[in-house]
Amino acid sequence: MTFELDTDAAARQAAADAAARAAAAPAAAADAAADVPLDVRTAIRAIVPAAPAGASVDWVVALETLAAVSPALAIVAAGEALGGAAVTTVAQWPGLRGVDVDGLRASFAADPSWHLAVTATLVGAGRGAVEAAVAALKASRAAGAAAQAGQPRVADAATAVDASRLLLWDAAGQGVAGETTGVARGLARLHALDALTAALAAAEAACGAESFRPGMPLERLRRDATTVAQVLGERMAAAEAVAVGTLPA
């Protein structure tokens, strides 16, 4: 399993992170309008290029980086990279507004690269939640508040997200064919789903009631992330893939 990106990949990750955050402000407006404007789509195409055959570690890293800022934009980027019609002007779900979730799900149901893209989005959303929690704890400390009881919870969530990232990189590095790779993708998906749940709970506890106010960054992140988990997460399918590959026939 790869535990660190090489120098070139790390540089690409940093560049993708900067570009993703630059696209975050227009993404907020797109969320309200249930649309993803062309200029935003152009920006995210530069972050997540067309997927190579079978995806790759670099590709899922770029998707994860984008998802930490906006899971909706990550799903759009993945769909367009795989050649699907990724946007709609009609909101289909409470989260992922502007994304043709139903169309993408139908188009790529059997595509292993799509499954890796969804897992990368789950990991990135978990990372975004951890970042929000850490920022809230730092702000509270700077304001003179006593030590936060939620710090261990945030630390545990951060560890879980890091572990899910390693499983994702391992799955992406194995390619897409064969039973073993199916097990790796299933394990990555299951861990990412659990890590996301822990990260969102930790972020909500750290940020308090304001995190639920409509339009707040964490509120949008939670809405998008929950939609990815519930609509695209396919926990049972991931568990079945793991069982088929690891349990006796």
Secondary structure, DSSP 8 states (H G I E B T S, - for coil): ---S--HHHHHHHHHHHHHHHHTHHHHHHHHHHT---HHHHHHHHHHS----TT--HHHHHHHHHHHHH-HHHHHHHHHHHTT---B-SS--SSSSTTB-HHHHHHHTTT-HHHHHHHHHHHHHHHHHHHHHHHHHHHHHHHTT----TTHHHHHHHHHHHHHHHHHHHHHHHT-S-SHHHHHHHHHHHHHHHHHHHHHHHHHHHHHGGGGGSTT-HHHHHHHHHHHIIIII--HHHHHHHHHHHHS--
